Amino acid sequence: MNSYRVIGTKGDLQLDPAFDYAGEIKRYLTVNGKTEERKFPERDQFASELIYFADCILQNQDPEPSGVEGLADIRVVEALYRSAEERRPVAIRPLQRSRYPVPEQEIENPPVKAPAVIHAESPTGGK
């Protein structure tokens, strides 16, 4: 599955699965040995992202998250790799941002069902 876990000095955070288009997502936060579970209801998060991005294009607006958000993510991933390689914490300075996502941007779509598996012969004759 696509479960992800981040481990820190005081505990860890796990999402199981981290993302899914047709199911419930659970978050496990463990701090100082105490674990808290939170369930997020089923919803179609990918449709919401596509709707928001298309709306930004139609209204000639820059989407949020922006390229700055992507750059911040890449800097974190690079710091994680460097930290693992050097076996020590690696500090990174935060990037200056002019805007942030706000709750009013949230778009909720009902969950979708996983498609049924169709047992059909391959068009090339192989299986």
QUIMOJO-V916228 format. One record per pair of residues at least 24 apart in sequence whose C-alpha atoms are under 7 Angstrom apart, sorted by the first residue. I is the first residue (numbers start at 1). GAP is how many residues later the second one is. Records with the same first field share a line. If there is no record, write none. Layout:
I = GAP / GAP
//
This chain:
21 = 24 / 25 / 91
22 = 89 / 90 / 91 / 92
42 = 69
43 = 66 / 67 / 68
44 = 65 / 66 / 67 / 68
48 = 59 / 60 / 61
64 = 37
65 = 36
//
